[in-house]
Amino acid sequence: MQMDAAFASDRAPSLMATMVKHFGHKIEVEQTDDAAILHFEMGVTTLTCEDRVLRLSLNAPDEAQMERMRDVVEGHLMRFAHRENPRALVWDKVSD
């Protein structure tokens, strides 16, 4: 299953870099010029930046693992973006 969300921020590239650095100490992370792939035990998160928006795409095998990964990824993003008074992300379920 897949879920996507977007976080508008002038600091989108910096937030992506912070997420990569933080999670890179704990899990496998692949990074290119414009994307990062975070390999969690419960699934894979892809981060991309475009036009001051950090896009997040989560892929997990089932609902429980998806929810766990969403909690981890969103919780960390909210902490890293705390100066921007972030609101909870709106997630779109793409597929089962």
N, CA, C and O atoms as a DFTB+ gen file, in Angstrom:
384 C
 N C O
     1  1       0.836      -1.179       0.000
     2  2       0.000       0.000       0.000
     3  2       0.878       1.237       0.000
     4  3       2.033       1.191       0.423
     5  1       0.331       2.331      -0.471
     6  2       1.091       3.579      -0.588
     7  2       0.266       4.750      -0.078
     8  3      -0.944       4.826      -0.292
     9  1       0.960       5.667       0.608
    10  2       0.362       6.927       1.053
    11  2       1.325       8.052       0.718
    12  3       2.541       7.904       0.842
    13  1       0.764       9.192       0.286
    14  2       1.574      10.355      -0.068
    15  2       1.109      11.578       0.707
    16  3      -0.065      11.706       1.055
    17  1       2.060      12.476       0.972
    18  2       1.747      13.750       1.616
    19  2       2.736      14.789       1.114
    20  3       3.784      14.456       0.560
    21  1       2.386      16.052       1.317
    22  2       3.255      17.159       0.927
    23  2       3.352      18.144       2.087
    24  3       2.371      18.407       2.783
    25  1       4.561      18.686       2.281
    26  2       4.793      19.664       3.335
    27  2       5.402      20.906       2.699
    28  3       6.557      20.887       2.273
    29  1       4.627      21.989       2.634
    30  2       5.109      23.232       2.035
    31  2       6.051      23.937       3.000
    32  3       5.727      24.143       4.170
    33  1       7.233      24.305       2.485
    34  2       8.230      24.984       3.316
    35  2       9.306      25.589       2.424
    36  3       9.744      24.978       1.450
    37  1       9.722      26.800       2.775
    38  2      10.870      27.400       2.083
    39  2      12.138      26.614       2.384
    40  3      13.135      26.735       1.672
    41  1      12.097      25.812       3.437
    42  2      13.261      25.025       3.865
    43  2      13.171      23.563       3.445
    44  3      13.847      22.718       4.032
    45  1      12.365      23.248       2.457
    46  2      12.155      21.854       2.064
    47  2      13.466      21.091       1.824
    48  3      13.611      19.990       2.355
    49  1      14.425      21.617       1.052
    50  2      15.677      20.878       0.853
    51  2      16.451      20.667       2.157
    52  3      17.045      19.610       2.370
    53  1      16.439      21.667       3.013
    54  2      17.125      21.542       4.295
    55  2      16.457      20.501       5.190
    56  3      17.136      19.731       5.869
    57  1      15.127      20.481       5.189
    58  2      14.404      19.483       5.980
    59  2      14.677      18.075       5.464
    60  3      14.840      17.143       6.251
    61  1      14.729      17.922       4.143
    62  2      15.051      16.614       3.579
    63  2      16.459      16.199       3.999
    64  3      16.676      15.045       4.370
    65  1      17.403      17.112       3.945
    66  2      18.779      16.808       4.346
    67  2      18.847      16.423       5.820
    68  3      19.593      15.514       6.185
    69  1      18.092      17.093       6.660
    70  2      18.068      16.777       8.089
    71  2      17.498      15.380       8.315
    72  3      18.028      14.617       9.122
    73  1      16.423      15.041       7.610
    74  2      15.829      13.708       7.734
    75  2      16.831      12.635       7.286
    76  3      16.977      11.604       7.943
    77  1      17.512      12.880       6.176
    78  2      18.496      11.930       5.657
    79  2      19.618      11.733       6.662
    80  3      20.003      10.600       6.952
    81  1      20.135      12.813       7.187
    82  2      21.239      12.719       8.144
    83  2      20.799      11.990       9.407
    84  3      21.507      11.113       9.902
    85  1      19.636      12.353       9.926
    86  2      19.147      11.728      11.158
    87  2      18.925      10.228      10.975
    88  3      19.446       9.422      11.746
    89  1      18.153       9.856       9.953
    90  2      17.834       8.447       9.773
    91  2      19.016       7.648       9.240
    92  3      19.076       6.433       9.427
    93  1      19.960       8.320       8.576
    94  2      21.135       7.634       8.050
    95  2      22.009       7.005       9.120
    96  3      22.812       6.120       8.823
    97  1      21.864       7.447      10.350
    98  2      22.609       6.841      11.468
    99  2      21.944       5.561      11.949
   100  3      22.549       4.800      12.704
   101  1      20.700       5.310      11.522
   102  2      19.921       4.199      12.067
   103  2      19.506       3.158      11.038
   104  3      19.411       1.969      11.344
   105  1      19.258       3.620       9.803
   106  2      18.760       2.722       8.760
   107  2      19.505       2.999       7.456
   108  3      20.252       3.971       7.347
   109  1      19.288       2.125       6.468
   110  2      19.868       2.343       5.147
   111  2      19.147       3.498       4.462
   112  3      17.918       3.550       4.433
   113  1      19.932       4.425       3.910
   114  2      19.389       5.583       3.196
   115  2      20.116       5.712       1.867
   116  3      21.345       5.663       1.813
   117  1      19.345       5.876       0.791
   118  2      19.907       6.157      -0.533
   119  2      19.576       7.595      -0.866
   120  3      18.463       8.057      -0.615
   121  1      20.550       8.313      -1.437
   122  2      20.298       9.711      -1.760
   123  2      20.820      10.045      -3.145
   124  3      21.916       9.638      -3.529
   125  1      20.006      10.803      -3.898
   126  2      20.415      11.350      -5.182
   127  2      20.332      12.867      -5.056
   128  3      20.096      13.383      -3.963
   129  1      20.521      13.577      -6.147
   130  2      20.463      15.036      -6.107
   131  2      19.099      15.560      -5.678
   132  3      19.012      16.590      -5.010
   133  1      18.034      14.860      -6.058
   134  2      16.699      15.397      -5.798
   135  2      15.766      14.452      -5.032
   136  3      14.569      14.719      -4.926
   137  1      16.302      13.360      -4.504
   138  2      15.451      12.415      -3.784
   139  2      16.251      11.659      -2.736
   140  3      17.478      11.578      -2.795
   141  1      15.520      11.111      -1.778
   142  2      16.119      10.248      -0.770
   143  2      15.165       9.091      -0.514
   144  3      13.948       9.271      -0.493
   145  1      15.726       7.908      -0.320
   146  2      14.929       6.725      -0.031
   147  2      15.375       6.200       1.329
   148  3      16.547       5.883       1.536
   149  1      14.419       6.113       2.252
   150  2      14.674       5.653       3.611
   151  2      14.122       4.242       3.746
   152  3      12.925       4.020       3.565
   153  1      14.992       3.287       4.065
   154  2      14.596       1.878       4.153
   155  2      14.343       1.496       5.605
   156  3      15.259       1.090       6.320
   157  1      13.093       1.630       6.031
   158  2      12.700       1.219       7.376
   159  2      12.388      -0.268       7.379
   160  3      12.157      -0.851       6.320
   161  1      12.376      -0.891       8.554
   162  2      12.019      -2.306       8.631
   163  2      10.557      -2.536       8.246
   164  3      10.199      -3.635       7.821
   165  1       9.708      -1.516       8.390
   166  2       8.289      -1.661       8.094
   167  2       7.908      -1.218       6.691
   168  3       6.755      -1.369       6.287
   169  1       8.874      -0.665       5.931
   170  2       8.587      -0.221       4.578
   171  2       9.589       0.809       4.100
   172  3      10.644       0.994       4.707
   173  1       9.254       1.476       3.011
   174  2      10.161       2.423       2.368
   175  2       9.482       3.787       2.254
   176  3       8.317       3.890       1.868
   177  1      10.234       4.823       2.599
   178  2       9.774       6.194       2.437
   179  2      10.655       6.886       1.407
   180  3      11.881       6.815       1.485
   181  1      10.031       7.553       0.444
   182  2      10.765       8.336      -0.544
   183  2      10.463       9.810      -0.300
   184  3       9.305      10.209      -0.178
   185  1      11.521      10.609      -0.232
   186  2      11.408      12.052      -0.046
   187  2      11.900      12.745      -1.313
   188  3      12.950      12.390      -1.850
   189  1      11.147      13.728      -1.788
   190  2      11.577      14.551      -2.918
   191  2      11.225      16.006      -2.626
   192  3      10.312      16.290      -1.851
   193  1      11.949      16.910      -3.246
   194  2      11.680      18.343      -3.099
   195  2      11.373      18.933      -4.464
   196  3      12.030      18.629      -5.460
   197  1      10.355      19.785      -4.483
   198  2      10.054      20.526      -5.704
   199  2       9.275      21.783      -5.335
   200  3       8.309      21.720      -4.576
   201  1       9.691      22.907      -5.866
   202  2       8.995      24.177      -5.663
   203  2       8.619      24.444      -4.208
   204  3       7.456      24.710      -3.904
   205  1       9.583      24.375      -3.326
   206  2       9.379      24.648      -1.896
   207  2       8.377      23.702      -1.231
   208  3       7.663      24.085      -0.304
   209  1       8.339      22.478      -1.713
   210  2       7.472      21.456      -1.130
   211  2       8.288      20.182      -0.934
   212  3       8.965      19.712      -1.848
   213  1       8.210      19.638       0.276
   214  2       8.804      18.337       0.558
   215  2       7.698      17.302       0.364
   216  3       6.686      17.325       1.065
   217  1       7.897      16.407      -0.580
   218  2       6.909      15.362      -0.849
   219  2       7.371      14.064      -0.195
   220  3       8.544      13.695      -0.267
   221  1       6.433      13.389       0.437
   222  2       6.715      12.141       1.133
   223  2       5.834      11.053       0.541
   224  3       4.627      11.241       0.388
   225  1       6.427       9.925       0.212
   226  2       5.685       8.787      -0.310
   227  2       6.090       7.563       0.501
   228  3       7.260       7.183       0.522
   229  1       5.122       6.954       1.162
   230  2       5.366       5.802       2.019
   231  2       4.801       4.554       1.361
   232  3       3.691       4.570       0.829
   233  1       5.568       3.475       1.399
   234  2       5.133       2.182       0.879
   235  2       5.368       1.127       1.936
   236  3       6.483       0.975       2.435
   237  1       4.318       0.396       2.281
   238  2       4.411      -0.651       3.300
   239  2       3.509      -1.815       2.895
   240  3       2.561      -1.633       2.131
   241  1       3.805      -3.015       3.410
   242  2       3.018      -4.178       3.013
   243  2       1.624      -4.257       3.626
   244  3       0.753      -4.936       3.082
   245  1       1.397      -3.574       4.752
   246  2       0.066      -3.639       5.361
   247  2      -0.222      -2.375       6.170
   248  3       0.657      -1.540       6.384
   249  1      -1.464      -2.258       6.611
   250  2      -1.944      -1.059       7.314
   251  2      -1.176      -0.781       8.607
   252  3      -0.834       0.367       8.891
   253  1      -0.905      -1.822       9.386
   254  2      -0.217      -1.634      10.674
   255  2       1.191      -1.083      10.477
   256  3       1.606      -0.164      11.183
   257  1       1.918      -1.637       9.529
   258  2       3.280      -1.161       9.273
   259  2       3.262       0.235       8.660
   260  3       4.132       1.057       8.945
   261  1       2.260       0.497       7.812
   262  2       2.119       1.822       7.215
   263  2       1.907       2.868       8.312
   264  3       2.550       3.918       8.308
   265  1       1.010       2.576       9.241
   266  2       0.705       3.519      10.314
   267  2       1.932       3.759      11.191
   268  3       2.198       4.892      11.594
   269  1       2.664       2.717      11.481
   270  2       3.884       2.854      12.290
   271  2       4.914       3.737      11.580
   272  3       5.504       4.625      12.195
   273  1       5.125       3.490      10.285
   274  2       6.088       4.283       9.522
   275  2       5.613       5.732       9.401
   276  3       6.414       6.659       9.522
   277  1       4.321       5.928       9.165
   278  2       3.783       7.279       9.071
   279  2       4.024       8.046      10.367
   280  3       4.415       9.212      10.337
   281  1       3.792       7.398      11.495
   282  2       4.032       8.034      12.789
   283  2       5.490       8.450      12.953
   284  3       5.778       9.554      13.415
   285  1       6.398       7.572      12.579
   286  2       7.831       7.854      12.718
   287  2       8.238       9.014      11.808
   288  3       8.866       9.971      12.258
   289  1       7.880       8.923      10.535
   290  2       8.301       9.930       9.556
   291  2       7.669      11.289       9.859
   292  3       8.362      12.305       9.890
   293  1       6.372      11.306      10.079
   294  2       5.695      12.573      10.336
   295  2       6.144      13.178      11.661
   296  3       6.338      14.390      11.755
   297  1       6.310      12.347      12.680
   298  2       6.753      12.854      13.976
   299  2       8.109      13.531      13.894
   300  3       8.310      14.597      14.475
   301  1       9.037      12.918      13.177
   302  2      10.361      13.514      13.024
   303  2      10.296      14.801      12.202
   304  3      10.935      15.793      12.552
   305  1       9.528      14.788      11.114
   306  2       9.410      16.001      10.299
   307  2       8.839      17.157      11.120
   308  3       9.327      18.283      11.021
   309  1       7.821      16.893      11.921
   310  2       7.222      17.954      12.745
   311  2       8.237      18.520      13.740
   312  3       8.258      19.726      13.983
   313  1       9.066      17.667      14.307
   314  2      10.110      18.154      15.235
   315  2      11.151      18.981      14.490
   316  3      11.561      20.038      14.972
   317  1      11.579      18.516      13.328
   318  2      12.607      19.235      12.574
   319  2      12.088      20.561      12.025
   320  3      12.872      21.484      11.806
   321  1      10.783      20.668      11.802
   322  2      10.182      21.883      11.240
   323  2       9.477      22.710      12.311
   324  3       8.624      23.534      11.981
   325  1       9.806      22.513      13.563
   326  2       9.070      23.150      14.662
   327  2       9.015      24.677      14.569
   328  3       8.042      25.276      15.027
   329  1      10.017      25.313      14.000
   330  2      10.027      26.779      13.889
   331  2       8.950      27.302      12.936
   332  3       8.609      28.485      12.963
   333  1       8.424      26.423      12.104
   334  2       7.420      26.813      11.111
   335  2       5.997      26.575      11.612
   336  3       5.039      26.733      10.856
   337  1       5.856      26.197      12.879
   338  2       4.540      25.876      13.443
   339  2       3.762      24.941      12.514
   340  3       2.673      25.285      12.054
   341  1       4.322      23.763      12.242
   342  2       3.703      22.861      11.263
   343  2       2.373      22.280      11.739
   344  3       2.131      22.112      12.934
   345  1       1.541      21.988      10.778
   346  2       0.281      21.294      11.036
   347  2       0.449      19.840      10.626
   348  3       1.325      19.505       9.828
   349  1      -0.387      18.992      11.171
   350  2      -0.350      17.576      10.795
   351  2      -0.488      17.449       9.277
   352  3      -1.216      18.209       8.638
   353  1       0.217      16.487       8.727
   354  2       0.159      16.265       7.286
   355  2      -1.179      15.648       6.887
   356  3      -1.814      14.943       7.672
   357  1      -1.584      15.923       5.674
   358  2      -2.763      15.291       5.091
   359  2      -2.233      14.199       4.160
   360  3      -1.530      14.474       3.187
   361  1      -2.584      12.965       4.480
   362  2      -2.095      11.817       3.721
   363  2      -3.156      11.351       2.737
   364  3      -4.336      11.246       3.074
   365  1      -2.716      11.076       1.516
   366  2      -3.579      10.521       0.482
   367  2      -3.218       9.057       0.295
   368  3      -2.064       8.722       0.025
   369  1      -4.200       8.196       0.440
   370  2      -3.975       6.774       0.217
   371  2      -3.990       6.543      -1.287
   372  3      -4.991       6.804      -1.954
   373  1      -2.870       6.050      -1.817
   374  2      -2.730       5.879      -3.252
   375  2      -3.173       4.488      -3.675
   376  3      -3.853       4.337      -4.690
   377  1      -2.792       3.460      -2.900
   378  2      -3.144       2.093      -3.273
   379  2      -3.127       1.198      -2.047
   380  3      -2.596       1.561      -0.998
   381  1      -3.722       0.016      -2.202
   382  2      -3.710      -1.001      -1.133
   383  2      -2.610      -1.991      -1.355
   384  3      -2.444      -2.917      -0.561
